[in-house]
Amino acid sequence: MRKIFFISFFTIVNFNFLFSQALPSASNGPAGVFDRTDSRLMNAMTDLTNRKARKAETPKDVKGSYYFNKNFQSSTVIYFGEELKEKAYLRYNAANDEIEMGKSVSQVDAEEILLKSAKVNAIIDNEEYRLLPHRLKESNYPIIGYLIVIVDGNYSLYLKRKKMYMKAVEARTSLDRSFPARFVDDINYYYSLNGETPLPLKTSKSNLIKISGENGSKVRSFIKNNDVKLKTSEGLKKIFNYINSL
């Protein structure tokens, strides 16, 4: 028997993508903050999908985790560019590319997921998650999934953390190794120029100079003079902020 969820902040539960919707934004409180009683916000929550309880732990025969951090954290939801007043308890499921919702930091399993929409963003542990089309390769059609915003500008930088499922591998001979079914970390960077669809970022110095266009020589000098670490989020953030300042 289906549960009937009260229409409140914690019932932003839906798999439908709302990229084509154009509801106007409004706020009944301080500028930039939505009041939970706003009628247009309430209307957007009426199309609900009940979810069975999701177990936080993987099956016993699968190693690893769905999460980089399995704890629910006090978080913020941004709806149509407006920050909701009520705090959410969220965590990112990196295996299923979903933001799960809880009711406290002590909750273990999840029953609801955040509405997957281009108009609904989340800030979890000071990282902003946006649902964006992006390409796995330059020649591929875009897919839609969550990217973490590192730099937002004409030159934008994003981070994608995934948990990839690897099937079990049985040793064929005594010289081979067996591997259990497992989740492994897969971390990649993406970049976007002037609002275009994000592409995978090669973090080599030559590629960073190449994508900077006419500012390539300046970027080369910036990397050299500041001893920037190209394989770290902080180092890449410095480079993209520098390019945007030119």
N, C-alpha and C positions, 0 to 999 in steps of 0.2 A: 504494500500500500504506500502510495507516494506521500511523502511529507509535504506539507504546505508551508512554505517559508513566508514569513511576514516580509512585506516589501520595505526594506531598510537598507542601510549601507551594505550590510553583509550579504545581500542577495543580488550582488552584481554578478550573476552566474549565467553564462551563455556561451555557446560555441560559435554563434553567428558572427561573421565579420561585418562591421558596420562602416566600411570605407566609403560607401555611397551616401550615407546619411548626412544631413545638413541641418541638424537642430541648432537653433541659436543658443549662444551661451548667455547666462545671466547669473547674478549673485544677489543674495538677499542680506549678506553680511558685509564685512569689510571688503575692500577692493581685492579681487583675485581669490576670494574664498567662497565656495559654494555652501549655502545652507542646505542641510539634508532634507528640508521640507519643500524645496523648490519643486514646483509641479512638473516642469520639464525634465528634471532629474528623475523624479518618481516615475514618469511615463517611460523613460528609457530603461527602467528596471522591471517592467511588467512581463517581458518575454523571458521566462526563467527556464532553466534546465536543471532538474534534480540530479545530484551526483551520488553514487554510492561512496561510502567511506573509503578513502585511499590510505593504504598502509604506508608508513614512512620507510619501513625496512624492506629491502629486496628479498625475494625468495631465498631460502636457505642454500640452494645450489648455485646461486649467483653471487659473485664477489663484487665488492664496491658499493656505491650508493647512487641514488638518483640526484643527490644534491651536493653542491660545494659547501653549503651550510644548511643543515636540516632543521635548524631552530627557527621558529616563527619570530619575527622581529617587528617592533613597533615601526610602522611605515606610513607613507603618505600616498594617497591616490589623487591623480590629477585628471579631471574630467573636462573635456573641451577647453583645455588650457587653464582651468580654474581648480584651485586646490580645495579638496573637500575638508570640512572642519573636523569630521570624526576620524580618529586614528584607526588604521587598519593593522592587522597582524598578518604579515605576508612572508612567504618564502618562495624562492624560484626553484622549480623542478627542472633541472637541466637535462634530464633524459627525455621528458615529454614536452619541453618548451612551454611550460605553463606556470602561471603565478598562482600559488595555492593560498587559500584564505583560512585563517584560524580566528579564535576568539580570545586567545591569550598567548603569552610567550611560552607557557608551559604545555600547550597542546601538542600532541604527538602526531596524530593522523589528521588528514584534511578531508572535508566533505564538500568543499566548494572551491571553484576557481574564479579568478578575476575575469570579467568580461574581456574577451579578446577583440579589441577594437583599436583602430588607429587613433581614436579620440580618447582612449583611456591609457594613461601612463602611470607608472608606479615608481616611487623612490624607496628603495630598500637598502638599508645600511649606507646611506648617502650616495647610492648609485641610482641613476635614472634609467629605467627600462622603457624602451619604446618599441611598439610593434611596427616593424618597417619591412617593406620589400627590399631584398638584397640578393645579389648574385653570388653563387658559390664559385663560379668562374666567370671570366669576362664574357664568354660566349653563351653562357647559360641563360635560360629564362629566369626571371626573379622568383624567389620564394619569399614567403612572409613568415617572420619570426621575430623574437625579441632580440634587440641589440642594446647594449649599455652605452650611454653617451659619455664620451670622455672629453671631446672638444666639439662645441656647437658653433659653426661659423661658415664662411664661404668654403673653407677647407675643414670638413667635419671628420672626426675620428671616433670610431666605435669599437667596442669589444664584444666578442661572442664567446661565452663559456658553455660548452656542451658536455654531456656525458654520453659517450658512444657505447652502444651495446655490442659486445664481441661474443660470438658463439663459442661454445666449448670446442676444443680441439683435442682429439685423442691421438696419442702417440702410435704411429704405425709400426715402428721398430723400437728396439731397445735403445737406439741412439737418438731417437726423437724425444721431445718433451711434450707432455700433456699440459693443456691450459684449461682451466674451468671457464664456464660462462662468466662474463664480468662486464662491468662498466669502467671505461677508461676516460681520462680527461682529454678534451679536445678544445684548445684555446686558440682563437684567431682574431686578427684585427681587420677592420674594414674602414674604408675612407670614401668620402663623397665630396665632389666638387660642385659648388653652386647648386646644391639641392638635388643633384642627380642621384640615381639609384646607387646605393653603396656597393663597392667592389672589394674583393679581398686585397689586403695590403701586404705587399712584400716589404719586409722591414730592413732590407739591405740599404746601405748608404746610397748606392747608385740609383736605386729605384726611388728613394725619397727625394733625391736631387731631380730626377726625371719628372716626377709628378708636380714639382714646384714650378715647372715651366721656366719663364724668364727670370725667376728668382733663384734658379739653381745654384749659381755661384755663391750667392749670399747664404743659402742654406748649407752649402759645403763648408764655408768658413765658420758658420754658427756651430755646426756639429764639431768641427775640429777645435775651435777656441773654447768651447764649453764642455768638451769631453762627454758628450751626450751618449748615454747607453741606449742603443737602438732597439734592444730586445725587451725593454721594460715599458710599462704603461706610462710611467712618469717621464721617461726619456722621449717617447713619442709625443706625449702631451706638450712638452717643451717645444718640440719642432713644429707641431701644428699651430700652437699659439704664436710662435715666431712668424710663420708664413702668413697667418691672418693679420699680423701687425704691419706687414710690408705694404 
